[in-house]
């Protein structure tokens, strides 16, 4: 066994690599696989070096190749394989990737302190929907009007069921917002949603770009009341309750 220490160590290293890379599903991330193999290499090295006889047996084939005592085919194989391995490693690390560059995206970027809406500057802090009222009949009428405005302008991207799966949604990356997701409008005040609709993608803050938003500047096409009505509808249609400036908590209706 001691005479074959080098072959056994190499075989064990490749056996562990094969098991981790191909036998485990789902596949291990490359960064984690690198860490595991570094630990395996260290473990094998410590085991081999812990015994003087094993260590000499491990070095014997390497010294034989370097001293010219190994068979000629083995020496020629090492002579050609070494630079090819180095060249392949250099190419693998430096070759360009066909993948698109990673761009971090903040789903809900921080809004500005104020913004321009329909020719006047609006402070976003404390801004509330002026059309939300305790009168159920009046509120229902405004929600219905907001539904009509939504289906005339918004559902092509955000979908018939407000799930971000409209006819044009597949043309955008990332997809339009899914209002039924509890991580979207249920986390926001109506003032935030109004700001996003009114100013669209061009109104997003410059810091932290790219934001990747195809939202048009709707204030150039819809009146202030129309935007507020759409805000009413998307909360009602998505079965969500907006956060308020008082309690700061929003939730999905049950």
MOZI-V216274 format. One record per residue. SS is DSSP state (2 for helix, 1 for strand, 0 for the rest). PHI is phi in whole degrees, 0 to 359 (none if undefined). OMEGA is omega as a letter, one per 20 degrees, with the letter a starting at -180 (* if undefined). Layout:
ss=<SS SS>
phi=<PHI PHI>
omega=<OMEGA OMEGA>
This chain:
ss=<0 2 2 2 2 2 2 2 2 2 2 2 2 2 2 2 2 2 2 2 2 2 2 0 0 0 0 0 0 2 2 2 2 2 2 2 2 2 2 2 2 2 2 2 2 2 2 2 2 0 0 2 2 2 2 2 2 2 2 2 2 2 2 2 2 2 2 0 0 0 0 2 2 2 2 2 2 2 2 2 2 2 2 2 2 2 2 2 2 2 2 2 2 2 0 0 0 0 0 0 0 0 0 0 0 0 0 0 0 0 0 0 0 1 1 1 1 0 0 1 1 1 1 0 0 0 0 0 0 0 0 0 0 0 0 2 2 2 2 2 2 2 2 2 2 2 2 2 2 2 2 2 2 0 2 2 2 2 0 0 0 0 0 0 0 0 0 0 2 2 2 0 0 0 0 0 0 0 0 0 0 0 0 0 2 2 2 0 1 2 2 2 2 2 2 2 2 2 2 0 2 2 2 0 0 0 0 0 0 0 0 0 0 0 0 0 0 2 2 2 0 0 0 2 2 2 2 2 2 2 2 2 2 2 2 2 2 0 0 1 1 0 1 0 0 0 0 0 0 0 1 1 0 0>
phi=<none 297 293 255 302 298 296 294 296 294 297 296 299 290 295 294 301 297 295 288 277 239 268 261 230 292 300 284 304 302 295 291 299 299 295 300 291 296 292 297 300 297 297 296 298 296 297 293 282 287 234 297 293 297 295 295 292 293 280 303 298 294 294 296 292 290 274 84 269 285 304 304 302 293 295 295 298 294 299 276 289 299 293 294 295 296 296 296 298 297 295 297 281 251 297 293 260 277 287 294 298 289 231 298 229 267 293 239 296 294 285 286 294 209 209 268 231 54 85 226 276 242 279 280 294 80 290 236 286 291 265 280 223 282 287 299 295 295 297 297 295 290 297 296 294 296 298 297 295 300 286 279 231 251 289 300 256 273 93 297 254 63 257 71 236 289 303 265 301 295 276 249 223 285 294 302 299 265 290 277 285 294 270 253 291 296 268 241 284 298 296 295 296 299 302 296 289 295 260 61 300 298 273 290 296 288 295 81 296 275 267 56 235 262 297 290 276 289 293 278 235 238 284 301 297 295 295 297 294 297 300 303 292 293 289 293 291 267 61 237 246 289 292 242 286 276 261 65 234 239 202 278 288 237>
omega=<a a a a a a a r r r r r a r r r r a a a a a a r i a r r a a r r r r r a r r r r r a r r r a a a a a a a r a r r r a a r r r a r a a a a r r a r r r r r r a a a a r r r r r r r r r a a a a r a r a r r a r r a r a a r a a r r r r a r r r r a a r a r r a a r a a r a r r a a a r r r a r r r r r r r r a r a a a r r a r a a r a r a a a a a a a a r j a r a r a r r a r a a r r a r r r r a r r a a a a r r r a r a a a r r j a r r r a r r a r r a a r r r a r r r r r r a a r a a r r a r a r r r a a r a r a r r r *>
